[in-house]
Amino acid sequence: MLTDATLTELPGSLARPSYDRSALTAGIVHFGVGGFHRAHQAMYLDQLMNAGLAHDWAICGVGVLPGDARMKQVMDRQDCLYTLVVKNPDGTREGRVIGSIIEYLFAPDDPEAVIEKMASDAVRIVSLTVTEGGYNFHHVTGRFDADNPDVVHDLQPGAAPRTTFGLITEALRRRRDRGLAPFTVMSCDNIQGNGDVAREMFTAFASLKDPALGAWVTEHVPFPNSMVDRITPVTTDEDRQAIAEEFGVEDGWPVVCEPFEQWVLEDHFSLGRPPFEKAGVQLVEDVEPYELMKLRLLNASHQGMCYFGHLAGYRYAHEAAQDPLFARFLLDYMDREATPTLQPVPGIDLGTYKRTLIERFSNEYVRDTLARLCAESSDRIPKWLLPVVRINLENGGEIRRSAAIVASWARYAEGVDEHGNAIEVVDRLKDTLVAAAARQRQDPLSFISNREVFGDLIDNERFVAAYSEALASLHQHGARETLRGLES
């Protein structure tokens, strides 16, 4: 069992904290201690601590959702230690024990403890990886959803908070009333303008709770934007077994990830920050160019291969990315459609970045599933791919490959692949999307007629023509022949 007491008993092949964990103090409270946070932000801090830095910036993790109770159990049992294993493309694994998380609180058990932790003067950053859904904005209007039942509860006078909004806002109120400067709210979620989104949602909640507090949050609380990147698949039982066999450690919830890591962060903090730059974080004035690069190259390329790949019979990202036909398609999309929509990206060689993406996708040991990439498409396609379409339509650029990706999603939503295997569509709009896809062999435009998802693209003749051609090819010839028809 992995604990503080057993660290010295671990084999030499497994790196471990070189610092005294008992001397650490928590300067960060983090909501959403999942795999990505533990492979990313917590890893960067552990790296700094091993260099003798940031010992007053340890992490107190917080779980808010009922499902987080399991993480609480594992963290308590293991003294908040866990194993991070990097899966290299050559099949080798690099393991290290991460020690930067020193406490874990489960908010439903004791919301007061969570609030007081954030209200203490030692805490200077509250960070978030709560997924897009955790920001509680309406998917059509983009505004804060004040009708959410848990939000309605938290807005009642004297209510014990159930939501991240209620907990963080109450901590900010106490800091204001006690004469303490506010902490920085640092989003590390994979959404465009994550800091701006967090600012809008938290100030909206605070204003509904108390207009004066909302004004104070607006004026005094920083919400830096960031771009984060590291492929971190869901930990499987096979991962646990392999880690136990190779590294001799019994870990209830290890994390596996790819070698690549990137974090671009706006340098805007109210009470200081760890020296992130000494761990390789890029501190910048403007995150947007890096963010658009990732969303339109990496994330949209994931969509570019996942539906085509699944239809063709592949089940893992590496299977599709190692197929030369798919790799050429993705590079053509990136070069000819996505790249022309990007801003200059300081310090990044885009050619190298794009080739590296194909290498990352091709890492067979990461075993990232296409099903994961295909999930929640109605949240992903409109943010990652459709902006590329719209910019190129406006500027006279190419759209054939982007339109084909949308068509591959529509074909995927029919719920059966080209070999007759059933597809489980996972999406908040599943019923609507599947029903539209079921009609499209008789009504080829039924899928993109959904204006909630596609806006006015149904009214653009050039997009409709490119989409219709790709969908017809998918129905008549299948995914591989459709990709061949798109080659330059």
KEFIDO-865609 format. One record per residue (C-alpha): residue number from 1; x negated, y, z negated. Coordinates in Angstrom, 3 decimals. Layout:
REC    i        c1        c2        c3
REC  NUM         X         Y         Z
...
END
This chain:
REC    i        c1        c2        c3
REC    1     0.000     0.000     0.000
REC    2    -1.340     3.409     1.004
REC    3    -1.645     5.638    -2.099
REC    4    -4.166     7.995    -3.665
REC    5    -5.362     5.104    -5.828
REC    6    -6.089     2.846    -2.833
REC    7    -7.861     5.397    -0.598
REC    8   -11.309     4.202    -1.657
REC    9   -10.360     0.612    -0.812
REC   10    -9.562     1.315     2.839
REC   11   -11.900    -0.045     5.540
REC   12   -14.555     2.238     6.980
REC   13   -12.861     2.225    10.381
REC   14   -10.078     4.389     8.947
REC   15   -10.997     8.015     8.276
REC   16    -9.578     9.515     5.093
REC   17    -9.441    12.893     3.349
REC   18   -12.864    14.085     2.228
REC   19   -11.284    16.702    -0.051
REC   20    -9.855    16.456    -3.555
REC   21    -6.104    16.324    -3.017
REC   22    -5.443    17.035    -6.686
REC   23    -6.976    20.492    -6.201
REC   24    -4.636    21.436    -3.334
REC   25    -1.781    23.900    -3.763
REC   26     1.219    24.255    -1.478
REC   27     1.249    27.451     0.554
REC   28     3.642    26.108     3.209
REC   29     7.124    24.644     2.865
REC   30     8.063    22.642     5.945
REC   31    11.569    21.571     6.999
REC   32    11.763    18.478     9.204
REC   33     8.919    16.106     8.332
REC   34     9.170    13.810    11.331
REC   35     6.604    12.209    13.578
REC   36     5.777    15.324    15.555
REC   37     5.104    17.499    12.521
REC   38     2.860    14.840    11.037
REC   39     0.947    14.400    14.315
REC   40     0.617    18.142    14.854
REC   41     0.859    20.876    12.199
REC   42    -0.016    18.598     9.267
REC   43    -2.902    17.148    11.283
REC   44    -4.347    20.619    12.002
REC   45    -4.212    21.482     8.308
REC   46    -5.840    18.192     7.332
REC   47    -8.645    18.996     9.761
REC   48    -9.170    22.385     8.120
REC   49    -9.128    20.840     4.649
REC   50   -11.766    18.305     5.649
REC   51   -13.899    21.299     6.669
REC   52   -13.522    22.798     3.192
REC   53   -10.871    25.328     4.252
REC   54    -7.173    26.045     3.604
REC   55    -6.950    24.207     0.281
REC   56    -4.260    26.672    -0.823
REC   57    -2.220    25.992     2.329
REC   58    -1.062    22.436     1.657
REC   59     2.457    21.427     2.696
REC   60     5.559    20.759     0.650
REC   61     7.889    18.860     2.960
REC   62    11.670    19.231     2.769
REC   63    14.414    16.972     4.058
REC   64    17.939    18.322     4.499
REC   65    19.797    15.639     6.449
REC   66    21.087    12.391     4.888
REC   67    18.700    10.407     7.090
REC   68    15.755    12.174     5.455
REC   69    16.302    10.165     2.276
REC   70    14.224     7.365     3.767
REC   71    11.285     9.716     4.363
REC   72    11.601    10.852     0.753
REC   73    11.278     7.252    -0.424
REC   74     8.218     6.582     1.744
REC   75     6.518     9.840     0.822
REC   76     7.074     9.319    -2.893
REC   77     5.821     5.740    -2.734
REC   78     2.682     6.713    -0.777
REC   79     1.782     9.969    -2.571
REC   80     2.741    11.747     0.688
REC   81    -0.141    10.039     2.520
REC   82     0.334     8.472     5.949
REC   83    -1.727     7.047     8.786
REC   84    -2.059     8.896    12.093
REC   85    -3.209     6.690    14.956
REC   86    -4.302     8.156    18.285
REC   87    -3.759     5.763    21.208
REC   88    -6.451     6.380    23.820
REC   89    -5.992     5.574    27.526
REC   90    -8.719     2.880    27.336
REC   91    -6.760     0.973    24.691
REC   92    -8.855     1.998    21.701
REC   93    -7.213     3.462    18.617
REC   94    -8.497     6.112    16.254
REC   95    -6.947     6.069    12.798
REC   96    -7.086     8.610    10.014
REC   97    -5.184     9.113     6.798
REC   98    -3.625    12.577     6.575
REC   99    -3.519    14.212     3.153
REC  100    -2.281    17.757     3.814
REC  101     1.290    17.057     2.639
REC  102     1.287    16.947    -1.164
REC  103     4.987    17.013    -2.067
REC  104     8.325    16.085    -0.547
REC  105    11.696    17.423    -1.716
REC  106    15.083    16.071    -0.633
REC  107    17.397    19.070    -0.649
REC  108    20.730    17.210    -1.175
REC  109    19.379    15.853    -4.474
REC  110    18.168    19.203    -5.812
REC  111    18.711    22.295    -3.629
REC  112    17.621    24.531    -6.504
REC  113    14.156    22.955    -6.554
REC  114    13.770    23.642    -2.824
REC  115    14.886    27.259    -3.175
REC  116    12.617    27.952    -6.130
REC  117     9.690    26.374    -4.327
REC  118    10.097    28.845    -1.467
REC  119    10.736    31.720    -3.856
REC  120     7.412    31.151    -5.645
REC  121     4.589    33.543    -4.823
REC  122     2.277    30.665    -3.780
REC  123     4.409    29.927    -0.707
REC  124     3.647    32.258     2.181
REC  125     4.924    30.312     5.203
REC  126     8.119    28.336     5.734
REC  127     7.844    26.270     8.904
REC  128    10.360    24.282    10.929
REC  129    10.576    21.262    13.207
REC  130    14.336    20.755    13.029
REC  131    14.960    20.141    16.766
REC  132    17.028    22.390    18.965
REC  133    20.246    21.332    17.238
REC  134    18.914    22.549    13.908
REC  135    19.177    26.176    15.011
REC  136    22.978    26.010    15.156
REC  137    23.531    28.087    18.257
REC  138    26.533    27.595    20.509
REC  139    25.486    25.812    23.702
REC  140    27.587    28.093    25.912
REC  141    27.306    31.521    24.276
REC  142    23.871    31.040    22.682
REC  143    25.162    32.783    19.561
REC  144    25.069    31.548    15.969
REC  145    27.882    29.067    15.330
REC  146    29.559    30.444    12.223
REC  147    32.307    27.799    12.486
REC  148    29.978    24.926    11.655
REC  149    31.566    23.358     8.524
REC  150    28.288    23.261     6.599
REC  151    27.627    26.895     7.470
REC  152    31.152    27.825     6.366
REC  153    30.419    26.095     3.060
REC  154    27.084    27.876     2.601
REC  155    28.663    31.270     3.239
REC  156    31.009    30.872     0.264
REC  157    29.990    32.860    -2.848
REC  158    27.987    30.744    -5.271
REC  159    27.854    27.675    -3.010
REC  160    24.895    25.324    -3.442
REC  161    23.319    25.441     0.024
REC  162    23.581    22.441     2.327
REC  163    21.854    23.894     5.386
REC  164    18.369    25.080     6.218
REC  165    19.901    28.533     6.715
REC  166    21.453    28.582     3.279
REC  167    18.318    27.335     1.523
REC  168    15.855    29.665     3.253
REC  169    18.112    32.720     3.071
REC  170    18.691    32.255    -0.656
REC  171    14.929    31.959    -1.207
REC  172    14.391    35.184     0.735
REC  173    17.080    36.907    -1.332
REC  174    15.354    35.896    -4.563
REC  175    11.989    37.097    -3.300
REC  176    13.503    40.439    -2.367
REC  177    15.171    40.782    -5.763
REC  178    11.961    39.815    -7.569
REC  179     9.850    42.312    -5.642
REC  180     7.940    39.621    -3.721
REC  181     7.070    40.067    -0.075
REC  182     8.900    37.657     2.255
REC  183     7.248    34.570     3.649
REC  184     6.813    34.077     7.397
REC  185     9.300    31.747     9.100
REC  186     7.277    29.756    11.628
REC  187     9.162    27.599    14.127
REC  188     7.210    24.704    15.634
REC  189    10.094    23.348    17.695
REC  190     9.939    22.646    21.405
REC  191    12.343    25.354    22.515
REC  192    11.644    28.465    24.534
REC  193    11.123    31.538    22.378
REC  194    11.373    29.427    19.237
REC  195    10.482    32.322    16.947
REC  196    12.950    34.632    18.662
REC  197    15.671    31.985    18.381
REC  198    14.884    31.448    14.704
REC  199    14.984    35.206    14.073
REC  200    18.367    35.571    15.742
REC  201    19.945    32.613    13.949
REC  202    18.564    33.321    10.469
REC  203    19.367    37.028    10.600
REC  204    22.870    36.183    11.818
REC  205    23.419    33.883     8.850
REC  206    21.883    36.335     6.384
REC  207    24.066    39.154     7.733
REC  208    27.192    37.052     7.348
REC  209    26.151    36.209     3.793
REC  210    25.179    39.764     2.856
REC  211    24.814    42.586     5.431
REC  212    22.151    44.326     3.320
REC  213    20.133    41.126     3.090
REC  214    20.490    40.640     6.835
REC  215    19.069    44.109     7.429
REC  216    16.158    43.364     5.046
REC  217    15.368    40.082     6.851
REC  218    15.501    41.853    10.208
REC  219    13.055    44.512     9.029
REC  220    10.602    42.482     6.957
REC  221    10.485    38.774     7.900
REC  222     8.113    37.731    10.717
REC  223     9.193    34.945    13.100
REC  224     6.180    34.209    15.335
REC  225     6.709    32.329    18.581
REC  226     4.662    29.235    19.287
REC  227     4.105    26.575    21.941
REC  228     3.461    23.058    20.677
REC  229     2.486    19.943    22.587
REC  230     1.667    16.362    21.710
REC  231     3.461    13.248    22.909
REC  232     4.558    11.432    19.750
REC  233     6.759     8.383    20.386
REC  234     9.012     6.894    17.736
REC  235     7.066     4.588    15.401
REC  236     7.993     0.943    15.990
REC  237     7.635    -2.185    13.874
REC  238     4.997    -3.293    16.381
REC  239     3.042    -0.119    15.585
REC  240     3.230    -0.845    11.861
REC  241     2.032    -4.391    12.372
REC  242    -0.811    -3.369    14.700
REC  243    -1.982    -0.696    12.257
REC  244    -1.910    -3.174     9.381
REC  245    -3.917    -5.707    11.379
REC  246    -6.482    -3.298    12.840
REC  247    -6.985    -0.900     9.951
REC  248    -5.981    -3.037     6.990
REC  249    -3.459    -0.525     5.646
REC  250     0.149    -1.073     4.628
REC  251     1.956     2.100     5.647
REC  252     5.725     2.421     5.487
REC  253     5.887     5.162     8.119
REC  254     2.720     5.714    10.151
REC  255     2.611     7.983    13.197
REC  256     1.246     7.182    16.653
REC  257     0.406     9.758    19.288
REC  258    -1.606    10.536    22.409
REC  259    -5.096    12.134    22.228
REC  260    -3.961    15.478    23.724
REC  261    -2.921    18.244    21.358
REC  262    -2.127    21.914    21.886
REC  263    -0.760    24.712    19.736
REC  264    -0.480    28.289    20.946
REC  265     0.692    30.639    18.205
REC  266     1.560    34.315    17.934
REC  267    -0.676    35.886    15.295
REC  268     2.116    37.599    13.351
REC  269     2.278    36.720     9.631
REC  270     3.393    38.669     6.572
REC  271     1.217    37.076     3.871
REC  272    -1.732    35.659     5.769
REC  273    -2.176    32.234     7.321
REC  274    -4.624    29.333     7.383
REC  275    -7.621    29.848     9.723
REC  276    -5.852    27.829    12.408
REC  277    -8.272    28.987    15.106
REC  278   -11.024    26.972    13.405
REC  279    -9.001    23.816    14.127
REC  280    -8.491    24.645    17.792
REC  281    -5.204    26.556    17.659
REC  282    -4.952    29.369    20.224
REC  283    -3.903    32.574    18.449
REC  284    -2.444    34.988    21.000
REC  285    -0.403    38.156    21.301
REC  286     2.095    36.675    23.755
REC  287     3.056    32.984    23.838
REC  288     5.448    33.195    26.795
REC  289     3.005    32.372    29.645
REC  290     1.846    29.219    27.844
REC  291     5.403    28.307    26.955
REC  292     6.661    28.594    30.534
REC  293     3.674    26.545    31.701
REC  294     4.571    23.694    29.382
REC  295     8.335    23.795    29.898
REC  296     8.209    23.978    33.699
REC  297     5.230    21.689    34.255
REC  298     5.222    19.104    31.454
REC  299     8.837    19.017    30.298
REC  300    10.415    19.411    33.727
REC  301     8.031    16.763    35.130
REC  302     9.251    14.381    32.428
REC  303    12.732    14.916    33.898
REC  304    11.276    14.492    37.362
REC  305    10.137    10.953    36.680
REC  306    12.543     9.638    34.036
REC  307    15.771     9.310    36.076
REC  308    14.077     8.231    39.304
REC  309    11.925     5.829    37.303
REC  310    14.795     4.322    35.343
REC  311    16.892     3.851    38.488
REC  312    13.968     2.097    40.182
REC  313    13.620    -0.351    37.283
REC  314    10.840     1.202    35.208
REC  315    11.363     1.548    31.464
REC  316     8.202     3.311    30.293
REC  317     6.711     6.641    31.334
REC  318     3.336     5.107    32.127
REC  319     4.896     2.666    34.598
REC  320     6.331     5.507    36.653
REC  321     3.299     7.819    36.324
REC  322     0.906     5.070    37.429
REC  323     2.951     4.581    40.603
REC  324     1.216     6.701    43.305
REC  325     4.573     7.584    44.875
REC  326     5.837     9.067    41.608
REC  327     2.520    10.797    40.840
REC  328     2.500    12.498    44.261
REC  329     6.087    13.620    43.784
REC  330     5.340    15.152    40.391
REC  331     2.229    16.964    41.629
REC  332     4.129    18.284    44.653
REC  333     6.915    19.537    42.375
REC  334     4.404    21.214    40.066
REC  335     2.304    22.729    42.848
REC  336     5.008    23.860    45.262
REC  337     8.017    24.643    43.089
REC  338     7.080    25.135    39.434
REC  339     3.703    26.907    39.658
REC  340     4.990    29.806    41.817
REC  341     7.426    30.693    38.994
REC  342     4.731    30.973    36.297
REC  343     2.960    34.005    34.886
REC  344    -0.858    34.087    34.685
REC  345    -1.920    31.850    31.778
REC  346    -5.093    33.220    30.121
REC  347    -7.784    30.627    29.506
REC  348    -5.971    27.782    31.305
REC  349    -7.018    26.155    34.591
REC  350    -3.625    25.148    35.957
REC  351    -5.086    22.636    38.413
REC  352    -6.827    20.803    35.584
REC  353    -3.750    21.101    33.371
REC  354    -1.529    19.467    35.995
REC  355    -3.927    16.608    36.668
REC  356    -4.229    16.075    32.924
REC  357    -0.440    15.797    32.685
REC  358    -0.427    12.856    35.097
REC  359    -3.218    11.227    33.070
REC  360    -1.259    11.768    29.856
REC  361     1.934    10.348    31.311
REC  362    -0.063     7.333    32.565
REC  363    -1.376     6.342    29.127
REC  364     0.123     2.851    28.827
REC  365    -0.751     2.527    25.159
REC  366     1.471     5.430    24.089
REC  367     4.457     3.480    25.465
REC  368     6.743     6.479    25.710
REC  369    10.133     5.240    26.899
REC  370    11.996     6.689    29.853
REC  371    15.185     6.336    27.811
REC  372    13.824     8.896    25.343
REC  373    13.028    11.287    28.178
REC  374    16.450    10.762    29.768
REC  375    18.353    11.585    26.566
REC  376    20.183    14.881    25.962
REC  377    19.684    15.999    29.553
REC  378    22.392    18.655    29.358
REC  379    20.221    20.482    26.815
REC  380    16.970    19.939    28.733
REC  381    17.637    20.390    32.454
REC  382    19.243    23.865    32.107
REC  383    16.273    25.177    30.111
REC  384    13.341    23.444    31.789
REC  385    14.261    22.865    35.428
REC  386    17.137    25.132    36.473
REC  387    15.139    28.347    35.855
REC  388    12.654    27.059    38.464
REC  389    15.536    26.518    40.881
REC  390    16.997    29.973    40.325
REC  391    13.696    31.828    40.691
REC  392    12.854    29.988    43.891
REC  393    16.335    30.575    45.306
REC  394    15.903    34.277    44.612
REC  395    12.382    34.422    46.062
REC  396    12.874    32.116    49.037
REC  397    10.732    29.378    47.491
REC  398    11.044    25.630    47.830
REC  399    13.771    23.792    45.889
REC  400    14.061    20.348    47.551
REC  401    12.266    18.466    44.779
REC  402    14.019    20.314    41.949
REC  403    17.391    19.672    43.560
REC  404    16.459    16.008    43.935
REC  405    15.664    15.787    40.218
REC  406    19.158    17.109    39.454
REC  407    20.586    14.539    41.883
REC  408    18.623    11.756    40.170
REC  409    20.200    12.800    36.863
REC  410    23.652    12.690    38.468
REC  411    22.966     9.212    39.864
REC  412    21.602     8.065    36.458
REC  413    24.805     9.300    34.787
REC  414    26.761     6.711    36.796
REC  415    25.553     4.312    34.095
REC  416    23.974     1.550    36.186
REC  417    20.536     1.300    37.812
REC  418    19.702     0.002    41.306
REC  419    19.383    -3.558    40.001
REC  420    22.806    -3.596    38.393
REC  421    21.543    -3.086    34.851
REC  422    23.691    -0.963    32.543
REC  423    22.348     2.441    31.482
REC  424    23.242     3.871    28.092
REC  425    23.723     7.597    28.667
REC  426    22.788     9.579    25.554
REC  427    24.036    13.159    25.711
REC  428    26.298    15.501    23.741
REC  429    28.329    15.913    26.970
REC  430    28.284    12.199    27.776
REC  431    32.013    11.781    28.367
REC  432    32.231    14.756    30.712
REC  433    29.057    13.910    32.623
REC  434    29.821    10.210    33.051
REC  435    33.349    10.975    34.245
REC  436    32.016    13.462    36.814
REC  437    29.355    11.007    37.988
REC  438    32.011     8.315    38.443
REC  439    33.801    10.547    40.974
REC  440    30.805    11.677    42.989
REC  441    30.818     8.984    45.674
REC  442    34.189    10.404    46.750
REC  443    33.464    13.983    45.625
REC  444    29.677    14.529    45.989
REC  445    29.769    17.894    44.187
REC  446    31.752    16.795    41.129
REC  447    28.663    16.568    38.883
REC  448    27.257    20.040    39.621
REC  449    30.719    21.626    39.443
REC  450    30.267    21.759    35.665
REC  451    29.627    25.466    35.175
REC  452    28.832    25.019    31.478
REC  453    25.689    23.169    32.569
REC  454    24.921    24.496    36.056
REC  455    26.399    27.989    36.023
REC  456    26.919    29.364    39.517
REC  457    24.560    26.993    41.367
REC  458    27.620    25.305    42.867
REC  459    28.169    28.559    44.780
REC  460    24.675    28.570    46.357
REC  461    24.732    26.943    49.784
REC  462    20.996    26.219    49.888
REC  463    21.002    24.435    46.540
REC  464    24.195    22.519    47.341
REC  465    22.718    21.336    50.651
REC  466    19.448    20.148    49.068
REC  467    21.266    18.463    46.194
REC  468    23.787    16.764    48.473
REC  469    21.053    15.417    50.745
REC  470    19.152    13.932    47.800
REC  471    22.259    12.413    46.205
REC  472    23.316    10.824    49.478
REC  473    19.828     9.351    49.885
REC  474    19.895     7.962    46.356
REC  475    23.223     6.270    47.067
REC  476    22.195     4.917    50.475
REC  477    18.481     4.177    50.086
REC  478    17.581     4.272    46.376
REC  479    15.032     6.156    44.310
REC  480    11.795     5.128    46.028
REC  481    12.974     5.904    49.556
REC  482    14.372     9.224    48.354
REC  483    10.968    10.145    46.928
REC  484     9.279     9.109    50.181
REC  485    11.623    11.402    52.069
REC  486    10.489    14.316    49.904
REC  487     6.793    13.891    50.647
REC  488     5.221    16.867    52.397
END
